[in-house]
Amino acid sequence: MKKCLLVISLASSALASAAVEVPAFTAYTAPDPNRGVNRNDKSGVLTNWDSKTTLSWYGLLAAKGDLDLSLAVTEGTKAKLKLTVASQEKPASSWKRDGEGEGESVSFGKVTIPEPGYYRFTLEGSGKLPDLKALKLDGAASEGAHFSKVERRNSASVHLAYEVPAEAKEEVEWFYQEVTPKTDPLWSYYMATGWHRGYFGMQVNSPTERRIIFSVWDSGGESTHRDKVGDDDRVKLLAKGPKTDAGDFGNEGTGGHSHLVYPWKLGDTVEFLMRAQAEGDKTIYTGWYRDSKKKDWELVASFRAPKDGKYLHGLYSFNENFGGQNGNERRVCEFGNGWVKTHAGKWLPVTKAAFTHDGHGKEERRDRSAGLDGKRFYLANGGFVEDKNKSAVTKAYDKLEIASPEGKHPDDAELEKLAK
C-alpha cells in the first residue's frame, strides 16, 4: 500500500469543487473496526469520531499526476487533522464556507500520484473534531478513480463453481476437498464443499474462536424465519458429533445449522468430506472433517432434507467476509485435491472451476480474484490490492484448470467405515 502524510489544520481560503466525492460514512475505522462512529447512508455524513479513532478510505486510481485533496465538513473547528496518502506531506492550504447551512470545505493542496493503483487515505484528528461529509479528489490523478460508495464495508464474496466430470451423470454421492487458509482475518468464512442444498467449511468467529460449520437449507422458500416453515419443508437433524452444537438458522433462507469449535491455525490444511444418500423424495446429507495430520474423520452432523431425492450437484467453494466491517483486510484461501465419488463407486478428480463473485464485487469492490498456486485453486478478496499472480482471473465465469489433483482421494475402506 502506498502511503503519504499530510498534516492539516483548519485555516481560511477558497476551494474548487472536487471531481470525485467519496461519502465520509464509507470510511474504515481503526484500531477497532466496530468502533462506534455514526454513519448516515442517506446524507453520507460520519459523526461521533474521536482522537482514538483513525478513518481510512481506499480507492483505485487509474491515472498518475497531481491530485487535489479536500474534505467536506459540517463546519470549521480548531481541530488538528492529519491526512495520510502517498509519502508526501503538506499543510492545509485553506478552508471556506460552502454556502449558508452547507458546511465548509478544507483544502490540503496538491500531492503527486506516481503511478496508478490502490491508495489509502487515512485521517486522524485531535480536539473538537468536525462531522464529515465527504473526501474530495480533483486533478489529473482523479480521472477514472474508483471508490466503493456504499455503507457495506466487507469485501466481495468470491466463489469457485466446479465442473464435475460428465461420467458422474448427476450421481455424486461423495465430495472431498482440502482447504488451506493463507490469511485469517476476523469474520472470514472459507467454505469447502458447497452444493445445491447447503455448505460446509471453516470460520474465524472472534479473536479467540474458530469453527467448523455445516448447514442444510429447508425447502419451501422462506427467507428469514424458520418458525414459519412447515414440518414437511423442514430439514431434520439425524445425528451429530459429540462436540457439535446443532439448531436452526435464518435470514439467508432457513434450515438446519451445526457447528463445533475447532482451533484450526493459519496454514493448516483441513479436509472436508460430504455424502448424499438419496431416499425417494428425501436426501440425507452428512459431513465429516479432519486435520490433514490426523487419521480419523470426525462427524459434524447428518441432516435429512425433504423434497429433494437428489445426489450432490452444483458443487462450489467460496471465500466470504461475513462480518461486514473489515473488508480492508486481505483474505486468501487455497482449495485443492478435490474429488467426487459416484453412487456407482467411481472416483473422479475435480480439476476445473469457474470464478464468480457477488453483486458487491460487480459494482463496488474490484479487489477480488481467483487463480492457481501449483495444483491448487485459490480465492482472494479484500485488502484493496491487485492480484499480481499470472494465473489470476477477475471476471465472472472466467475458467481455471489444474492438470491433475496433487494428492489422493480418501481410501474406500475409510468411506465404508463411515457409512456404517
Secondary structure as UniProt FT lines:
FT   STRAND          5..9
FT   STRAND          20..23
FT   HELIX           24..26
FT   STRAND          28..30
FT   TURN            33..34
FT   STRAND          38..39
FT   TURN            41..43
FT   STRAND          46..47
FT   TURN            51..52
FT   STRAND          54..61
FT   STRAND          65..73
FT   STRAND          80..84
FT   STRAND          94..99
FT   TURN            100..102
FT   STRAND          103..113
FT   STRAND          117..126
FT   STRAND          132..138
FT   HELIX           140..142
FT   TURN            143..144
FT   STRAND          158..162
FT   HELIX           166..168
FT   TURN            169..170
FT   STRAND          172..181
FT   TURN            186..187
FT   STRAND          188..195
FT   TURN            196..197
FT   STRAND          198..204
FT   STRAND          210..217
FT   HELIX           226..228
FT   HELIX           231..233
FT   STRAND          236..240
FT   TURN            242..243
FT   STRAND          245..249
FT   STRAND          255..261
FT   TURN            266..267
FT   STRAND          270..279
FT   TURN            280..281
FT   STRAND          282..291
FT   TURN            292..293
FT   STRAND          298..305
FT   STRAND          316..321
FT   TURN            327..328
FT   STRAND          331..342
FT   TURN            343..344
FT   STRAND          347..349
FT   STRAND          352..357
FT   HELIX           359..363
FT   STRAND          368..373
FT   TURN            374..375
FT   STRAND          376..381
FT   TURN            390..391
FT   TURN            396..397
FT   STRAND          399..401
FT   HELIX           412..419
//
